[in-house]
Amino acid sequence: MDYYFSEHAKQEIKRRCISLEHIESTLNVPQQITEEREQRQCYQSLVTVHDKQFLLRIIVNRESPKKVITLYLTTKIKKYWR
């Protein structure tokens, strides 16, 4: 699937030190896709970083080609997991 990253998303990847391997895996084979506001979806996967489990959330604009708006890791798995 074709994706491109907003400037904000590129900055967040660097700032939050999110692995490109985790990002690619979540975009290509997400464990969950949830509907967000407007024309957005959230691609989610559980990932392990430094022996700790996180939820990687990638907010994507649904239009083609898909634009990654932002992304982040969170420990609040129960809050977001559907």
Buried (B, 14 or more C-beta within 10 A) or exposed (E): EEBEBBEEBEEBBEEEEBEEEBBEBBBEEBBBEBEBEEEBBBBBBEBEEEEEEBBBBBBBBEEEEBBBBBBBBEEEEEEEEE
